[in-house]
């Protein structure tokens, strides 16, 4: 009976791992695509409420999916062991840059925490609040976001995934260049409405 049970157990473990790998990869790609799409929409919105609302929804999906990615990674790969995740991060870092260092895991923790707070704050403060934030703060935060995505999809990947990641990062850079131009003082003056007194009409 024990010998008959072993193939069943092996098949169950394989199916579980296949499902875990799919969920782990799918959730991170949902995060990447949702963030990129939200950034493009934000660049095209030009202050239109419906477009900003779509951006907020897309970025919310990105954060929720990122939380799901963390859960899947710990569930299916690390069995809820921080040490396992740290050692795996150190191994990957060593393979790429020759440095046995797992500190990138703490950067990922900070990344998830700050992004979650960022989106929650946007929901609490109202739809228009994101465009009134100090531009240096917004630029620094999204520059960090793109840096993280570049490392995750280009530096630490290879083959077709690396090229797809590179295209997405280029799209993100172009989108945020457009947003930066819209936030420049000259652009804001150009789009500012001029109220004409009633006596002059």
C-alpha positions in Angstrom: 0.0 0.0 0.0 2.9 2.4 0.8 4.4 1.8 -2.7 1.1 2.5 -4.3 0.6 5.7 -2.3 4.0 7.2 -3.2 3.1 8.0 -6.9 -0.1 9.7 -5.7 1.8 11.8 -3.2 4.4 12.7 -5.8 1.7 13.7 -8.3 -0.1 15.8 -5.7 3.1 17.5 -4.8 3.9 18.2 -8.4 0.4 19.6 -9.1 0.7 21.8 -6.0 4.1 23.1 -7.1 2.9 23.8 -10.7 -0.1 25.7 -9.3 2.1 27.6 -6.9 4.6 28.6 -9.6 1.7 29.8 -11.8 0.1 31.8 -9.1 3.5 33.3 -8.0 4.4 34.3 -11.5 0.9 35.5 -12.5 0.5 37.8 -9.5 3.8 39.6 -10.1 3.0 40.1 -13.8 -0.4 41.4 -13.0 1.3 43.9 -10.7 3.8 45.0 -13.4 1.2 45.3 -16.2 -1.4 47.1 -13.9 1.3 49.6 -12.7 2.5 50.3 -16.3 -1.1 50.7 -17.6 -1.9 53.0 -14.7 1.1 55.1 -15.4 0.2 55.5 -19.1 -3.4 56.4 -18.2 -2.1 58.9 -15.7 0.1 60.5 -18.3 -2.8 60.8 -20.7 -5.3 62.0 -18.1 -4.2 65.6 -17.9 -6.2 66.1 -14.8 -9.4 64.4 -16.0 -11.1 62.8 -13.0 -12.3 59.6 -14.7 -8.8 58.9 -16.0 -7.3 59.6 -12.6 -9.9 57.3 -11.1 -8.9 54.5 -13.6 -5.2 55.0 -12.6 -6.0 54.7 -8.9 -8.0 51.5 -9.6 -5.1 50.0 -11.7 -2.5 50.9 -9.1 -4.7 49.4 -6.4 -5.0 46.2 -8.4 -1.2 46.3 -8.7 -0.7 46.5 -4.9 -3.2 43.9 -4.1 -1.6 41.6 -6.6 1.8 42.3 -5.2 0.6 41.3 -1.7 -0.8 38.1 -3.3 2.6 37.5 -4.9 4.3 37.7 -1.5 1.8 35.3 0.0 2.3 32.8 -2.9 6.1 33.0 -2.7 6.1 32.4 1.0 3.5 29.7 0.8 4.8 27.7 -2.2 8.5 28.4 -2.1 9.7 29.3 1.4 7.1 27.6 3.6 6.7 30.9 5.6 10.3 30.9 6.5 12.0 34.3 6.5 15.4 32.6 6.6 14.6 30.6 3.4 13.5 33.8 1.6 16.7 35.6 2.8 19.0 32.8 1.6 17.2 32.6 -1.7 17.6 36.3 -2.2 21.3 36.1 -1.3 21.7 33.2 -3.8 20.1 35.1 -6.7 22.2 38.2 -5.9 25.3 36.2 -5.9 24.4 34.7 -9.3 23.9 38.1 -10.8 26.5 40.4 -9.3 28.7 38.0 -7.4 27.7 39.2 -3.9 26.2 36.9 -1.3 23.7 39.4 0.1 20.1 38.9 1.1 19.4 42.5 2.0 17.3 43.0 -1.1 14.6 41.1 0.7 14.2 44.0 3.2 14.1 46.4 0.3 11.2 44.4 -1.0 9.5 44.5 2.4 9.9 48.3 2.4 8.7 48.6 -1.2 5.5 46.7 -0.5 4.8 48.6 2.8 5.4 52.1 1.3 3.4 51.4 -1.9 0.5 50.1 0.2 0.5 53.2 2.3 0.8 55.3 -0.8 -2.4 53.8 -2.3 -4.4 53.8 0.9 -3.5 57.4 1.4 -4.7 58.3 -2.1 -8.1 56.7 -1.3 -8.4 58.4 2.0 -7.3 61.9 0.8 -9.5 62.0 -2.3 -9.0 61.6 -6.0 -7.4 65.0 -6.7 -4.9 64.7 -3.9 -2.3 62.8 -5.9 -1.8 65.6 -8.4 -1.3 68.1 -5.6 1.5 66.2 -3.9 5.0 67.7 -4.1 6.5 66.8 -7.5 10.0 65.8 -6.1 8.3 63.3 -3.8 6.2 61.8 -6.5 9.2 61.7 -8.9 11.5 60.1 -6.4 8.9 57.4 -5.4 8.0 56.4 -9.0 11.7 56.5 -9.9 12.3 54.0 -7.1 9.3 51.9 -8.4 10.7 51.7 -11.9 14.2 50.9 -10.5 12.6 47.9 -8.6 10.8 46.7 -11.6 13.9 47.1 -13.8 15.8 44.9 -11.4 13.0 42.3 -11.1 12.4 42.0 -14.9 15.7 42.8 -16.5 18.7 42.5 -14.2 17.5 39.3 -12.5 15.8 37.7 -15.5 17.0 36.3 -18.8 15.6 35.3 -22.2 12.2 36.7 -23.4 11.3 37.8 -19.9 14.2 40.3 -19.9 13.1 41.8 -23.2 9.5 42.1 -22.2 10.7 43.8 -19.0 12.9 46.2 -20.9 10.0 47.3 -23.1 7.8 47.8 -20.1 10.5 49.9 -18.3 11.0 52.0 -21.4 7.2 52.6 -21.6 7.2 53.6 -18.0 10.1 56.1 -18.5 8.3 57.7 -21.4 5.0 57.9 -19.5 6.7 59.6 -16.5 8.6 62.0 -18.8 5.3 63.1 -20.2 3.9 63.5 -16.6 7.0 65.5 -15.6 6.5 67.9 -18.5 2.9 68.4 -17.5 4.0 69.2 -14.0 6.5 71.8 -15.1 5.6 75.5 -14.2 5.5 76.5 -17.9 3.0 73.7 -18.7 0.8 74.6 -15.7 0.7 78.3 -16.8 -0.2 77.3 -20.3 -3.2 75.2 -19.2 -4.4 77.6 -16.5 -7.8 79.1 -17.2 -8.1 82.9 -17.3 -11.3 84.4 -15.8 -12.5 87.4 -17.6 -14.5 90.0 -15.5 -18.2 90.3 -16.5 -17.8 94.0 -17.3 -15.3 93.2 -20.1 -17.8 90.8 -21.8 
